[in-house]
Amino acid sequence: LTYLVIEKSSKPENVGQKLTLIDYPFLLGRNLPLLSEEQDISRKHAEITYDAHNKKCYITDLKSTNGVTVDGVPIRPEEPAEIQPGSMLGLGLVLVRKF
């Protein structure tokens, strides 16, 4: 089972919390209770997809206001970027790590 762990948040009590990726595409944004109060995150910020044929995960920035980074490198909106276990994903000021 793949999940994300919140590493940095405006709400310290959310650090260390898990977001389990149950279905794909998995929408990341203020739609999720753990991210609902994050001002830097768009309602529909990014989505994570899984390519079963290649067994790879990708994140796509859904034209968010504050962008997405993978391991500190900004990605282009609407261009999927591969993510690996251990990848650090930046959503505005929030950081989550993929496991």
ZASEBA-556427 format. One record per atom (N, C-alpha, C): x, y, z; atom name; residue in one letter; chain; residue number from 1. Coordinates in steps of 0.2 Angstrom, whole numbers, plus 2048, in hexadecimal, padded with zeros to 3 digits. Example, Ala and Ser with C-alpha at 12.3 -4.5 7.8 and 13.67 -1.06 7.14 Angstrom:
2
xx; yy; zz; atom; res; chain; n
842; 7E4; 827; N; a; A; 1
83E; 7EA; 827; CA; a; A; 1
842; 7F0; 827; C; a; A; 1
840; 7F5; 823; N; s; A; 2
844; 7FB; 824; CA; s; A; 2
840; 800; 827; C; s; A; 2
//
This chain:
99
xx; yy; zz; atom; res; chain; n
804; 7FA; 800; N; l; A; 1
800; 800; 800; CA; l; A; 1
804; 806; 800; C; l; A; 1
803; 80B; 7FC; N; t; A; 2
807; 811; 7FB; CA; t; A; 2
804; 816; 800; C; t; A; 2
808; 81A; 803; N; y; A; 3
805; 820; 807; CA; y; A; 3
80A; 826; 807; C; y; A; 3
808; 82B; 809; N; l; A; 4
80B; 831; 80A; CA; l; A; 4
80C; 833; 811; C; l; A; 4
811; 836; 813; N; v; A; 5
812; 838; 81A; CA; v; A; 5
813; 840; 81A; C; v; A; 5
80F; 843; 81E; N; i; A; 6
810; 84A; 81E; CA; i; A; 6
816; 84C; 822; C; i; A; 6
81B; 84F; 81F; N; e; A; 7
822; 851; 822; CA; e; A; 7
822; 858; 825; C; e; A; 7
81E; 85D; 821; N; k; A; 8
81E; 864; 823; CA; k; A; 8
817; 866; 822; C; k; A; 8
814; 86A; 827; N; s; A; 9
80D; 86C; 826; CA; s; A; 9
80C; 873; 82A; C; s; A; 9
807; 877; 829; N; s; A; 10
806; 87D; 82D; CA; s; A; 10
803; 87B; 833; C; s; A; 10
800; 875; 834; N; k; A; 11
7FE; 872; 83A; CA; k; A; 11
802; 86C; 83D; C; k; A; 11
806; 86E; 842; N; p; A; 12
80B; 869; 844; CA; p; A; 12
808; 862; 846; C; p; A; 12
802; 862; 848; N; e; A; 13
7FF; 85C; 84A; CA; e; A; 13
7FE; 857; 844; C; e; A; 13
7FE; 85A; 83E; N; n; A; 14
7FE; 856; 838; CA; n; A; 14
804; 852; 836; C; n; A; 14
80A; 855; 838; N; v; A; 15
810; 852; 836; CA; v; A; 15
810; 84B; 839; C; v; A; 15
812; 846; 834; N; g; A; 16
813; 83F; 836; CA; g; A; 16
80C; 83B; 834; C; g; A; 16
807; 83F; 832; N; q; A; 17
801; 83C; 830; CA; q; A; 17
801; 839; 82A; C; q; A; 17
7FE; 833; 828; N; k; A; 18
7FE; 830; 822; CA; k; A; 18
7F8; 831; 81E; C; k; A; 18
7F9; 832; 817; N; l; A; 19
7F4; 832; 812; CA; l; A; 19
7F5; 82B; 80E; C; l; A; 19
7F0; 827; 80F; N; t; A; 20
7F1; 820; 80B; CA; t; A; 20
7EE; 821; 804; C; t; A; 20
7F1; 81F; 7FF; N; l; A; 21
7EF; 820; 7F8; CA; l; A; 21
7EB; 819; 7F7; C; l; A; 21
7E4; 81A; 7F7; N; i; A; 22
7E0; 814; 7F6; CA; i; A; 22
7DE; 813; 7EF; C; i; A; 22
7DC; 819; 7EC; N; d; A; 23
7DA; 818; 7E4; CA; d; A; 23
7DE; 81D; 7E0; C; d; A; 23
7DF; 81B; 7DA; N; y; A; 24
7E2; 820; 7D5; CA; y; A; 24
7DE; 822; 7D0; C; y; A; 24
7DE; 828; 7CD; N; p; A; 25
7E2; 82D; 7D0; CA; p; A; 25
7E0; 830; 7D7; C; p; A; 25
7E5; 831; 7DB; N; f; A; 26
7E4; 834; 7E2; CA; f; A; 26
7E5; 83B; 7E2; C; f; A; 26
7E0; 83F; 7E4; N; l; A; 27
7E0; 846; 7E4; CA; l; A; 27
7E2; 849; 7EA; C; l; A; 27
7E7; 84D; 7E9; N; l; A; 28
7EA; 850; 7EF; CA; l; A; 28
7E8; 858; 7EF; C; l; A; 28
7E5; 85A; 7F5; N; g; A; 29
7E3; 861; 7F5; CA; g; A; 29
7DF; 862; 7FC; C; g; A; 29
7DC; 868; 7FC; N; r; A; 30
7D8; 869; 802; CA; r; A; 30
7D2; 865; 803; C; r; A; 30
7D1; 861; 7FE; N; n; A; 31
7CB; 85C; 7FE; CA; n; A; 31
7CD; 856; 804; C; n; A; 31
7D3; 856; 806; N; l; A; 32
7D5; 851; 80B; CA; l; A; 32
7D5; 854; 812; C; l; A; 32
7D2; 851; 816; N; p; A; 33
7D1; 853; 81D; CA; p; A; 33
7D8; 856; 820; C; p; A; 33
7DD; 852; 81F; N; l; A; 34
7E4; 854; 822; CA; l; A; 34
7E7; 85A; 81F; C; l; A; 34
7E5; 85C; 819; N; l; A; 35
7E7; 862; 815; CA; l; A; 35
7E2; 867; 814; C; l; A; 35
7DC; 866; 817; N; s; A; 36
7D7; 86B; 816; CA; s; A; 36
7D8; 872; 819; C; s; A; 36
7DC; 873; 81D; N; e; A; 37
7DE; 87A; 820; CA; e; A; 37
7E4; 87D; 81E; C; e; A; 37
7E8; 879; 819; N; e; A; 38
7EE; 87C; 816; CA; e; A; 38
7EC; 881; 811; C; e; A; 38
7EE; 887; 812; N; q; A; 39
7ED; 88D; 80E; CA; q; A; 39
7F1; 88D; 807; C; q; A; 39
7F7; 88A; 807; N; d; A; 40
7FB; 889; 801; CA; d; A; 40
7F9; 884; 7FC; C; d; A; 40
7F4; 880; 7FF; N; i; A; 41
7F2; 87A; 7FA; CA; i; A; 41
7EB; 87C; 7F7; C; i; A; 41
7EB; 87B; 7F0; N; s; A; 42
7E5; 87C; 7ED; CA; s; A; 42
7E0; 876; 7EE; C; s; A; 42
7DA; 878; 7ED; N; r; A; 43
7D4; 873; 7EE; CA; r; A; 43
7D6; 86C; 7EA; C; r; A; 43
7D8; 86D; 7E4; N; k; A; 44
7DA; 867; 7E0; CA; k; A; 44
7E2; 869; 7DE; C; k; A; 44
7E6; 867; 7E2; N; h; A; 45
7ED; 869; 7E1; CA; h; A; 45
7F1; 865; 7DC; C; h; A; 45
7F1; 85E; 7DD; N; a; A; 46
7F5; 859; 7D9; CA; a; A; 46
7F1; 853; 7DA; C; a; A; 46
7F3; 84E; 7D5; N; e; A; 47
7F1; 848; 7D5; CA; e; A; 47
7F6; 843; 7D4; C; e; A; 47
7F6; 83D; 7D8; N; i; A; 48
7FB; 838; 7D7; CA; i; A; 48
7F7; 832; 7D3; C; i; A; 48
7FB; 830; 7CE; N; t; A; 49
7F8; 82A; 7CA; CA; t; A; 49
7FD; 824; 7CA; C; t; A; 49
7FB; 81E; 7C9; N; y; A; 50
7FF; 818; 7C9; CA; y; A; 50
7FE; 815; 7C2; C; y; A; 50
804; 814; 7BF; N; d; A; 51
804; 810; 7B8; CA; d; A; 51
806; 809; 7BA; C; d; A; 51
801; 805; 7BA; N; a; A; 52
802; 7FE; 7BC; CA; a; A; 52
806; 7FA; 7B7; C; a; A; 52
806; 7FC; 7B1; N; h; A; 53
80A; 7F9; 7AC; CA; h; A; 53
812; 7FA; 7AD; C; h; A; 53
814; 800; 7AF; N; n; A; 54
81B; 801; 7B1; CA; n; A; 54
81C; 801; 7B8; C; n; A; 54
817; 800; 7BC; N; k; A; 55
818; 800; 7C3; CA; k; A; 55
81B; 806; 7C6; C; k; A; 55
819; 80C; 7C3; N; k; A; 56
81B; 813; 7C6; CA; k; A; 56
816; 817; 7C8; C; k; A; 56
818; 81C; 7CD; N; c; A; 57
813; 821; 7CF; CA; c; A; 57
815; 828; 7CC; C; c; A; 57
810; 82C; 7CB; N; y; A; 58
811; 833; 7C8; CA; y; A; 58
80D; 838; 7CC; C; y; A; 58
810; 83E; 7CD; N; i; A; 59
80C; 843; 7CF; CA; i; A; 59
80B; 849; 7CA; C; i; A; 59
805; 84B; 7CA; N; t; A; 60
804; 851; 7C5; CA; t; A; 60
801; 857; 7C8; C; t; A; 60
804; 85D; 7C7; N; d; A; 61
801; 863; 7CA; CA; d; A; 61
7FB; 865; 7C6; C; d; A; 61
7F6; 866; 7C9; N; l; A; 62
7EF; 867; 7C6; CA; l; A; 62
7EE; 86F; 7C5; C; l; A; 62
7F4; 872; 7C3; N; k; A; 63
7F4; 87A; 7C2; CA; k; A; 63
7F2; 87D; 7C9; C; k; A; 63
7F6; 87A; 7CE; N; s; A; 64
7F5; 87D; 7D5; CA; s; A; 64
7F8; 884; 7D5; C; s; A; 64
7F5; 888; 7DA; N; t; A; 65
7F8; 88F; 7DB; CA; t; A; 65
7FF; 88F; 7DD; C; t; A; 65
801; 88B; 7E2; N; n; A; 66
808; 88B; 7E4; CA; n; A; 66
80D; 885; 7E2; C; n; A; 66
80A; 881; 7DD; N; g; A; 67
80F; 87C; 7DA; CA; g; A; 67
810; 876; 7DE; C; g; A; 67
814; 872; 7DB; N; v; A; 68
816; 86B; 7DD; CA; v; A; 68
81D; 86A; 7DC; C; v; A; 68
821; 868; 7E1; N; t; A; 69
828; 866; 7E0; CA; t; A; 69
829; 85F; 7E2; C; t; A; 69
82E; 85B; 7DE; N; v; A; 70
830; 855; 7E0; CA; v; A; 70
837; 855; 7E1; C; v; A; 70
838; 853; 7E8; N; d; A; 71
83F; 854; 7EA; CA; d; A; 71
842; 85B; 7E9; C; d; A; 71
83E; 860; 7EA; N; g; A; 72
840; 867; 7EA; CA; g; A; 72
840; 86A; 7E3; C; g; A; 72
83F; 866; 7DE; N; v; A; 73
83F; 868; 7D7; CA; v; A; 73
837; 86A; 7D5; C; v; A; 73
836; 870; 7D3; N; p; A; 74
82F; 871; 7D0; CA; p; A; 74
82D; 86D; 7CA; C; p; A; 74
827; 86B; 7CA; N; i; A; 75
825; 867; 7C4; CA; i; A; 75
820; 86C; 7C0; C; i; A; 75
820; 86A; 7B9; N; r; A; 76
81B; 86E; 7B5; CA; r; A; 76
814; 86C; 7B6; C; r; A; 76
80F; 871; 7B6; N; p; A; 77
808; 86F; 7B7; CA; p; A; 77
806; 86A; 7B1; C; p; A; 77
802; 866; 7B3; N; e; A; 78
7FF; 861; 7AE; CA; e; A; 78
804; 85C; 7AB; C; e; A; 78
80A; 85C; 7AD; N; e; A; 79
80F; 857; 7AB; CA; e; A; 79
811; 852; 7B0; C; e; A; 79
80F; 84C; 7B0; N; p; A; 80
810; 847; 7B5; CA; p; A; 80
818; 846; 7B6; C; p; A; 80
81A; 846; 7BD; N; a; A; 81
821; 845; 7BF; CA; a; A; 81
821; 83F; 7C3; C; a; A; 81
826; 83A; 7C1; N; e; A; 82
826; 834; 7C5; CA; e; A; 82
828; 835; 7CC; C; e; A; 82
825; 831; 7D0; N; i; A; 83
827; 832; 7D7; CA; i; A; 83
829; 82B; 7DA; C; i; A; 83
82E; 82A; 7DE; N; q; A; 84
831; 824; 7E1; CA; q; A; 84
82F; 824; 7E8; C; q; A; 84
830; 81E; 7EB; N; p; A; 85
82F; 81D; 7F3; CA; p; A; 85
835; 822; 7F5; C; p; A; 85
833; 826; 7FA; N; g; A; 86
838; 82B; 7FD; CA; g; A; 86
838; 832; 7FA; C; g; A; 86
834; 832; 7F4; N; s; A; 87
834; 839; 7F1; CA; s; A; 87
831; 83E; 7F6; C; s; A; 87
833; 844; 7F6; N; m; A; 88
830; 849; 7FA; CA; m; A; 88
82C; 84E; 7F5; C; m; A; 88
826; 84E; 7F7; N; l; A; 89
821; 852; 7F3; CA; l; A; 89
81F; 859; 7F6; C; l; A; 89
820; 85E; 7F3; N; g; A; 90
81E; 865; 7F6; CA; g; A; 90
818; 867; 7F3; C; g; A; 90
813; 869; 7F7; N; l; A; 91
80D; 86B; 7F5; CA; l; A; 91
80C; 872; 7F8; C; l; A; 91
80E; 877; 7F5; N; g; A; 92
80E; 87E; 7F8; CA; g; A; 92
814; 87D; 7FE; C; g; A; 92
812; 87F; 804; N; l; A; 93
817; 87E; 809; CA; l; A; 93
817; 877; 80D; C; l; A; 93
812; 873; 80B; N; v; A; 94
811; 86D; 80E; CA; v; A; 94
816; 868; 80A; C; v; A; 94
819; 863; 80E; N; l; A; 95
81E; 85E; 80C; CA; l; A; 95
81B; 857; 80E; C; l; A; 95
81A; 853; 809; N; v; A; 96
818; 84C; 80A; CA; v; A; 96
81D; 847; 807; C; v; A; 96
81F; 842; 80A; N; r; A; 97
824; 83D; 808; CA; r; A; 97
820; 837; 806; C; r; A; 97
822; 834; 800; N; k; A; 98
81E; 82E; 7FD; CA; k; A; 98
822; 828; 800; C; k; A; 98
81E; 823; 802; N; f; A; 99
820; 81C; 805; CA; f; A; 99
81D; 817; 801; C; f; A; 99
//
